[in-house]
Amino acid sequence: MSDLLTLRYPTGSKEFRMSKQAPEVGDILKRNGDNWIVEEVEEETDGSTAVKLRPQPLVEPITEDE
């Protein structure tokens, strides 16, 4: 059975997806070439799941000084 997920972005936009398993807090989802961190997961009264996302910060590679 698949669950309906509502992905909520910080901009207020939403995306609806069907998934066999809901993500967990801390999971990283890839959407449109960007990585998003799952910040909250809540079950709605209608049985669907709301997933609040935040962008994963870009990490600069660490270089050693010679």
PyMOL commands that set and color helices and strands:
alter all, ss='L'
color gray80, all
select strands_A, chain A and resi 3-8+14-19+28-31+34-43+49-55
alter strands_A, ss='S'
color yellow, strands_A
deselect
rebuild
show_as cartoon
